[in-house]
Amino acid sequence: MSTEKKAHAASGWAMVLVVVVGYAASLFLLFGGFIAFITWDSYYYIRGTVHPFLQLFLGLVLLMVTSVCRRGFFTLQPGQARVCVLFGKYVGTVRDDGLKWANPFYAKSLGLTSNPGGAGGGATVHRHDSKISIRARTYTGERIKVNDKMGNPIEIATVIVWHVADTAKALFDVDDYESYVEMITETALRHVASLYSYDHMADDDENADAITLRTNIEEVSEALKSELSRKLEVAGVEVDDARLTHLAYAQEIAQAMLRRQQAEAIIAARKKIVEGAVGMVDMALSQLSDGGVVEFDDDRKATMASNLMVVLCADSEAQPVINTGTLQQ
């Protein structure tokens, strides 16, 4: 596996002066040699002076050398890095922003060949510029259908924030690191979703503290981030955050699960109502008896409790009936 190492790049501003002087000197030699060549007479040639042909030759050489040196200039913005490759050998990575100058023979673009049996029978070539962004990026995955821990089909989607941490691994250890991130994100999401139930209703475990996709978003997101970080390390990619953006039952079971959720909610609500009604009936009978307001025997207690439970647990408001006779009527 490749490992990123730092490459040295000189300040471009100092080399700007060198290139300007080189161009000026080469033009001076070429112009002077051309003038000397026109006016040159071998009969009057003075020993010790520069021969016009030599002057023209030196001017051309200096012009070519200066033109080659000019190719060494490059600029890096904040959040960018340049991978330096010299004749197929990785030299290092420059991360300092600004105008820089390096070996003009460093490759400007990198070509990586993959999928030799691709469409049309030819190889698929992925070309990357030697400049690579190390800024934070986001990838929003599409909705995919997976089965949760209990086998229920669900729809789920995620968004991740990632950046290139090791430029050497990103460019040399995988063919296309961006496509690799997309593929690994989908596989990791499928794996994490299969480890948990959608919610507690679909979990056979009676423990209400079990982690579920719907109620434990933070725990599930952290598990997804750990899974992605482990699998994307080979590509030099670091995951900053991972979150679920969509979570729902698949359409074929959505209606059934909705009715189940409604039934569970109704049962839970009725349970709370009954528990509260029992407490209120007990409190009412106790206060009436302890205060000496009414003396209740067992039959009257049962009748009073029944009436109060009907009033407290009924869906609609109770209609009072006034008894103008005795309690026995």
Salt bridges, closest charged atoms under 4 A:
GLU4 OE2 - ARG95 NE 2.64
GLU155 OE1 - HIS246 NE2 3.55
ASP176 OD2 - HIS126 ND1 3.58
GLU178 OE2 - ARG137 NH1 2.69
GLU186 OE2 - ARG190 NH2 3.36
ASP199 OD2 - ARG214 NE 3.60
GLU218 OE1 - ARG243 NH1 2.97
GLU227 OE2 - HIS191 ND1 3.48
GLU227 OE2 - ARG230 NH2 3.16
GLU227 OE2 - LYS231 NZ 3.24
GLU238 OE1 - HIS163 NE2 3.92
ASP240 OD2 - HIS163 ND1 3.12
ASP241 OD1 - ARG243 NE 3.48
GLU252 OE2 - LYS145 NZ 3.54
ASP315 OD1 - ARG270 NH2 2.52
